[in-house]
Amino acid sequence: MTPTQTDRSVLGYPPPPKAAFTEQRFLVVFAFVASLFLLWGIAITMGDVLNRHFQGVLHVSKADSGLVQFSIFGAYALMGIPAGLFMQRFGYKNGVLLGLSLYAIGAFLFVPAANASSFLFFRGALFVLACGLATLETVAHPFIAALGDQRTSDQRINFAQSFNGLGTVIGPLVGGYFILRPGAAAGATSAEGLESVKLLYLLIGGVIAALAVAFAFVKVPALSLDPHGAGAHDGPAYVAVPTRPVAQLFRRRHFRWAVAAQFFNAAAQGGTWAYFINYGAEKMHLTNERAAYFFSLSMVLMTAGRFLGTALMRVVSPARLLALAALANALLCVVIAQSWGAVSFGALLLLNFFFSIMFPTVFSLGLKDLGPLTQRGSSFIITGVVGAAIFPYLMGRVANHDVAHAYLLPIVCYAVIFLFGAFFAAPRPAEAEANGG
């Protein structure tokens, strides 16, 4: 039996070595996979720009424009588990290539959708694109977690999610300039207003396709939970997946709560982002373009929060930080709903600062001590993102009357996240032992 740290000090053993952030042999792959987080950050926040744009150009209501998020995050619900099974059978690298391919195809489908001026066609294109995003997220989180010591997996995932934050800054800037600025959206009807959307997504599709080709030539080192990685069968790193994996997963309390927490986290985030530009336009009397730039500023705060959160996790437990962030956002939502001008708008900006650590921390805490069930667990946590498909429509129903009051709804979501972080995030020791943890 390996002595504990207390036993080591009593028996004169040297202290265990400090876990490294990652290893030299993983650096190239780590850099590439971290860049994927940036790509889906751009895509997700571009969806929020499209939400506002379709209200004006295709003349849909706020509630119906929330179906943009339904198309995006509904894909997560349908693709999360198949992506996990694909990854389990074909490995991390092929999972990334599948995700990038679907991303590019969805972007190219914007061209016929714009030509047809069809909201339904746009939602179909977004659905295909989001199937790619769901695949990338399902693969990238356990991929990043596997690129080093498991004791530092929280830090790696939060660091990689910082690039997602950078992508969410870029998305509204690009969308605001190319889609929402007066010259780009001048057409009162569809043709002129959608031309910029078509050209932008044609460019995005080309970039993603080129990236997929480049990654096909990247050599992935052997990883502990990837049975299809190079040399994975050469040593003890490969562990067979237990029989009845789904039943074994959901017997773990921390995993069940992580799936629920991710559902409500995605719900709150999806609704908040979907109506940010509406709030800026209606409550602060900003143009759509300027409101999009403030949206980008809020994403700068989120990116800063992720870097700060990664550093704080060296001294404060991730679960405790998660609970504190959820409590802060619940209070901010109360302020936002009061329509107190700049004060409430400032609170709306700050929501993203506290959002920063939520998604990656829920993800990494949910994957703790899952061992060979990690890949399957990742797919279920990704499926929890379907919350963002449902909640924007509900918030939109309230926003049709008052967009500020719609921000009272996410308080329920933060209550669930708080409970997970404060009481249910730690794996039970018996469950870890049963899983070989």
C-alpha positions in Angstrom: 0.0 0.0 0.0 1.3 3.5 -0.9 1.9 5.6 2.2 -0.3 8.7 2.5 1.3 12.2 2.8 0.9 12.1 6.6 2.5 8.6 6.7 5.4 9.9 4.5 6.3 12.7 7.0 6.1 10.3 10.0 8.1 7.6 8.3 10.7 9.9 6.9 9.7 9.6 3.2 10.4 12.6 1.0 7.3 14.6 0.1 5.6 13.6 -3.2 6.7 15.6 -6.2 4.5 18.5 -7.2 2.3 17.7 -10.1 3.4 19.5 -13.3 0.9 21.4 -15.4 1.6 19.2 -18.4 4.6 17.4 -20.0 7.0 18.4 -22.7 5.8 15.7 -25.1 2.3 17.0 -24.9 3.0 20.6 -25.7 2.2 20.6 -29.5 -1.0 18.6 -29.0 -2.0 20.7 -26.0 -1.6 23.9 -28.0 -3.7 22.6 -30.9 -6.5 21.3 -28.6 -6.5 24.5 -26.6 -7.1 26.4 -29.9 -10.3 24.4 -30.4 -11.7 26.0 -27.3 -11.2 29.4 -29.1 -13.0 28.2 -32.2 -16.2 27.2 -30.5 -16.2 30.3 -28.3 -16.4 32.3 -31.6 -19.2 30.2 -32.9 -21.3 30.3 -29.8 -21.3 34.0 -29.4 -21.8 34.6 -33.1 -25.1 32.7 -32.5 -26.1 35.4 -30.0 -25.3 38.1 -32.6 -27.4 36.2 -35.2 -30.2 36.0 -32.6 -30.5 39.8 -32.6 -29.9 40.1 -36.4 -32.7 37.7 -37.3 -35.1 39.7 -35.2 -34.6 42.7 -37.5 -33.9 41.1 -40.9 -36.2 38.1 -40.8 -38.7 39.8 -38.5 -39.0 37.1 -35.8 -40.0 37.8 -32.2 -37.6 37.6 -29.2 -39.0 34.3 -28.2 -38.7 32.8 -31.7 -35.2 34.2 -32.1 -34.4 32.1 -29.0 -34.8 29.1 -31.3 -31.3 30.0 -32.7 -30.0 28.8 -29.3 -32.4 25.8 -29.5 -30.8 24.8 -32.8 -27.3 25.2 -31.5 -27.7 23.6 -28.1 -30.3 21.0 -29.2 -27.4 19.6 -31.3 -25.5 19.1 -28.0 -28.3 17.0 -26.6 -28.4 14.8 -29.7 -24.7 14.7 -30.5 -23.1 14.5 -27.1 -23.5 10.7 -26.5 -22.8 9.6 -30.1 -19.7 11.8 -30.0 -18.6 10.1 -26.8 -19.1 6.6 -28.4 -17.2 7.7 -31.5 -14.4 8.9 -29.4 -14.4 5.7 -27.3 -14.1 3.6 -30.5 -11.9 5.7 -32.7 -9.9 7.9 -30.3 -9.4 11.5 -29.5 -7.7 12.5 -32.8 -10.5 11.1 -35.0 -13.1 12.7 -32.7 -11.5 16.1 -33.3 -11.4 15.6 -37.1 -15.1 14.6 -37.1 -16.0 17.8 -35.1 -14.0 20.1 -37.3 -15.6 18.6 -40.4 -19.1 19.1 -39.2 -18.3 22.6 -38.1 -17.0 23.4 -41.6 -20.0 21.8 -43.3 -22.5 23.8 -41.1 -20.7 27.0 -41.9 -20.8 26.4 -45.7 -24.6 25.7 -45.4 -25.1 29.3 -44.5 -24.6 30.2 -48.1 -27.8 28.4 -49.4 -29.6 29.5 -46.2 -28.9 33.1 -47.0 -29.8 32.7 -50.6 -33.2 31.3 -49.5 -33.7 33.9 -46.8 -35.1 31.1 -44.6 -35.0 31.2 -40.8 -35.6 27.4 -40.8 -32.7 26.8 -43.2 -30.4 28.9 -41.0 -31.4 26.9 -38.0 -30.6 23.7 -39.9 -27.2 25.0 -40.8 -26.6 26.1 -37.2 -27.7 22.6 -36.1 -25.0 20.9 -38.3 -22.4 23.4 -37.2 -23.3 22.8 -33.6 -23.0 19.1 -34.0 -19.4 19.8 -34.8 -19.1 22.0 -31.7 -20.7 19.3 -29.5 -18.3 16.7 -30.8 -15.3 19.0 -30.2 -16.4 19.8 -26.7 -17.0 16.1 -25.9 -13.6 15.2 -27.1 -11.5 18.2 -26.0 -12.3 18.2 -22.3 -11.1 14.6 -21.6 -8.4 15.1 -24.2 -7.0 18.1 -22.2 -7.5 16.3 -18.9 -5.4 13.4 -20.2 -2.5 15.6 -21.3 -0.7 15.4 -17.9 -1.1 14.5 -14.2 -4.7 14.2 -13.1 -4.0 16.3 -10.1 -3.7 19.3 -12.4 -6.5 18.5 -14.7 -8.7 21.3 -13.3 -6.0 23.8 -14.0 -5.5 22.5 -17.6 -9.2 22.6 -18.4 -9.6 26.1 -17.0 -6.5 27.3 -18.8 -7.8 25.9 -22.1 -11.2 27.4 -21.4 -9.5 30.7 -21.2 -9.0 30.5 -24.9 -12.7 29.8 -25.2 -13.1 33.1 -23.4 -10.9 34.8 -26.0 -13.1 33.3 -28.7 -16.2 34.7 -27.0 -14.5 38.1 -27.1 -13.8 37.8 -30.8 -17.2 36.5 -31.8 -19.3 39.6 -30.9 -16.6 41.9 -32.3 -16.6 40.1 -35.7 -20.4 39.8 -35.6 -21.0 43.4 -34.6 -18.8 44.7 -37.3 -19.7 42.4 -40.2 -23.4 41.8 -39.4 -24.9 44.4 -37.0 -23.2 47.6 -38.1 -25.7 49.8 -40.1 -23.9 49.4 -43.4 -23.9 45.6 -43.1 -27.6 45.3 -42.0 -29.0 48.0 -44.2 -31.5 45.7 -45.9 -34.9 46.0 -44.3 -35.7 42.6 -45.8 -33.5 39.6 -46.2 -31.3 40.0 -49.3 -28.9 42.8 -48.3 -29.1 42.1 -44.6 -28.0 38.4 -45.1 -25.3 39.0 -47.6 -22.7 39.8 -44.9 -23.8 36.6 -43.0 -23.2 34.5 -46.1 -19.7 35.9 -46.8 -18.6 35.7 -43.1 -19.6 32.1 -42.7 -18.1 31.1 -46.0 -14.8 32.5 -44.7 -15.2 30.7 -41.3 -15.9 27.4 -43.1 -12.7 27.7 -45.1 -10.6 28.4 -42.1 -12.1 25.4 -40.2 -11.6 23.1 -43.1 -7.9 24.1 -43.4 -7.5 23.5 -39.7 -8.9 20.0 -40.0 -6.4 19.2 -42.8 -3.5 20.5 -40.6 -4.6 18.5 -37.6 -4.7 15.3 -39.7 -0.9 15.5 -39.8 -0.4 16.0 -36.0 1.0 13.0 -34.2 -0.8 12.4 -30.9 1.3 10.7 -28.1 0.0 7.7 -26.2 -2.6 8.9 -23.6 -3.9 7.0 -20.6 -7.5 6.8 -21.5 -7.3 6.7 -25.3 -7.3 3.1 -26.6 -6.7 4.3 -30.1 -3.7 6.6 -29.4 -0.2 5.8 -30.6 1.2 3.0 -28.5 -1.8 2.9 -26.3 -1.7 -0.9 -26.0 2.1 -1.0 -25.2 1.7 -0.5 -21.5 -0.6 -0.4 -18.5 -2.2 2.9 -19.6 -5.0 1.3 -21.5 -7.9 0.2 -19.2 -10.9 -1.6 -20.5 -14.3 0.1 -20.0 -16.4 -1.8 -17.4 -19.6 -3.5 -18.4 -22.8 -1.5 -17.9 -20.9 1.8 -17.9 -24.0 4.1 -17.8 -25.3 2.4 -14.7 -21.9 2.7 -13.0 -21.7 6.4 -13.9 -25.0 7.4 -12.5 -24.4 5.6 -9.3 -21.8 8.2 -8.6 -23.4 11.1 -6.8 -20.9 13.8 -7.8 -21.3 12.8 -11.5 -25.1 13.0 -11.3 -24.9 16.4 -9.8 -22.4 17.5 -12.4 -24.7 16.6 -15.2 -27.5 18.6 -13.5 -25.3 21.5 -12.7 -24.0 21.7 -16.3 -27.6 21.7 -17.5 -28.5 24.7 -15.4 -25.2 26.4 -16.0 -25.7 26.2 -19.8 -29.3 27.3 -19.3 -28.3 30.5 -17.4 -25.5 31.2 -19.8 -27.5 30.7 -23.0 -30.3 32.9 -21.8 -28.0 35.6 -20.5 -26.1 35.8 -23.8 -29.1 35.6 -26.0 -30.7 38.8 -24.7 -27.6 40.8 -23.8 -27.8 42.9 -27.0 -31.5 43.3 -26.5 -30.9 44.6 -23.0 -28.3 47.1 -24.2 -30.5 48.3 -27.0 -33.8 48.6 -25.0 -32.6 49.6 -21.5 -29.4 51.6 -22.4 -30.6 52.9 -25.8 -27.4 51.6 -27.5 -27.3 50.7 -31.2 -27.1 47.0 -31.9 -23.5 47.4 -33.0 -22.4 49.2 -29.8 -24.4 46.7 -27.7 -22.5 43.9 -29.4 -19.2 45.6 -28.5 -20.3 45.8 -24.9 -21.1 42.1 -25.2 -17.5 41.6 -26.3 -16.3 43.6 -23.3 -18.2 41.3 -21.0 -16.4 38.4 -22.6 -13.1 40.1 -21.8 -14.2 40.0 -18.2 -15.0 36.3 -18.6 -11.5 35.6 -20.0 -9.9 37.5 -17.2 -12.0 35.5 -14.7 -10.8 32.2 -16.2 -7.1 33.2 -15.9 -7.7 34.5 -12.4 -9.7 31.4 -11.5 -7.0 29.1 -12.8 -4.5 30.8 -10.5 -6.8 30.8 -7.5 -7.4 27.1 -7.8 -3.8 26.6 -6.5 -5.0 27.9 -3.1 -8.8 27.6 -3.1 -10.7 24.4 -3.9 -12.4 24.5 -7.3 -15.7 23.4 -5.7 -15.6 26.3 -3.3 -14.9 28.9 -6.0 -17.8 27.5 -8.1 -20.2 27.9 -5.2 -19.1 31.5 -4.5 -19.4 32.4 -8.2 -23.0 31.0 -8.4 -23.9 33.0 -5.3 -22.5 36.2 -6.8 -24.4 35.7 -10.1 -27.7 35.1 -8.3 -27.3 38.5 -6.5 -26.3 40.2 -9.8 -29.4 38.9 -11.5 -31.5 40.7 -8.9 -29.8 44.0 -9.7 -30.1 43.5 -13.5 -33.9 42.9 -13.2 -34.3 46.4 -11.5 -33.5 48.4 -14.6 -31.2 50.8 -12.7 -29.5 52.1 -15.8 -25.7 51.9 -15.7 -25.7 50.0 -12.4 -27.9 47.2 -13.8 -26.0 47.1 -17.1 -22.7 46.9 -15.1 -24.1 43.9 -13.2 -25.0 42.3 -16.6 -21.4 42.8 -17.7 -20.1 41.2 -14.4 -22.2 38.1 -14.9 -19.7 36.8 -17.4 -16.8 37.4 -15.0 -18.4 34.9 -12.6 -19.5 32.6 -15.4 -15.9 32.2 -16.3 -15.0 29.2 -14.1 -18.4 27.5 -14.1 -18.5 25.4 -17.3 -14.9 24.1 -17.1 -15.0 23.6 -13.3 -18.3 21.7 -13.4 -16.9 19.6 -16.2 -13.6 18.7 -14.4 -15.3 18.0 -11.1 -17.7 15.7 -12.8 -14.9 13.7 -14.4 -13.0 13.2 -11.2 -12.2 9.6 -10.4 -14.2 8.2 -13.3 -11.1 6.2 -14.6 -12.1 4.2 -17.7 -15.5 5.8 -17.6 -14.1 9.3 -18.3 -14.9 9.4 -22.0 -18.5 8.2 -21.5 -18.9 10.6 -18.6 -17.7 13.5 -20.8 -20.5 12.7 -23.4 -23.2 12.9 -20.7 -21.9 16.1 -19.2 -21.9 17.6 -22.7 -25.5 16.5 -23.2 -26.4 18.6 -20.1 -25.6 21.6 -22.3 -29.1 21.1 -23.7 -30.2 23.5 -21.0 -29.1 26.4 -23.2 -31.5 25.1 -25.9 -34.5 25.4 -23.7 -33.9 28.4 -21.4 -33.5 31.2 -24.0 -37.0 30.5 -25.3 -38.4 30.7 -21.8 -36.5 34.0 -21.1 -37.7 35.3 -24.5 -41.3 34.8 -23.5 -40.6 37.1 -20.5 -38.4 39.4 -22.6 -41.3 40.1 -25.0 -42.7 42.1 -22.1 -39.6 43.3 -20.3 -36.1 42.1 -21.0 -34.9 43.1 -17.6 -37.4 40.8 -15.8 -36.2 37.9 -17.9 -33.0 37.9 -15.9 -34.8 36.8 -12.7 -35.2 33.3 -14.2 -31.5 32.3 -14.1 -31.5 32.6 -10.3 -33.0 29.1 -10.1 -30.0 27.8 -12.2 -27.5 29.4 -9.9 -29.1 27.8 -6.9 -28.5 24.3 -8.3 -24.9 25.2 -9.2 -24.3 26.5 -5.7 -25.6 23.2 -4.2 -23.3 21.2 -6.4 -20.2 23.2 -5.5 -21.0 23.6 -1.8 -22.1 20.0 -1.0 -22.0 17.5 -3.8 -18.8 18.0 -5.9 -16.5 15.7 -4.1 -16.5 12.0 -5.2 -17.3 9.6 -2.4 -14.2 7.5 -1.4 -16.0 4.2 -1.8 -17.1 5.1 -5.3 -13.5 6.1 -6.3 -12.1 2.8 -5.0 -14.8 0.8 -6.8 -13.7 2.5 -10.0 -10.0 2.0 -9.5 -9.5 5.7 -8.4 
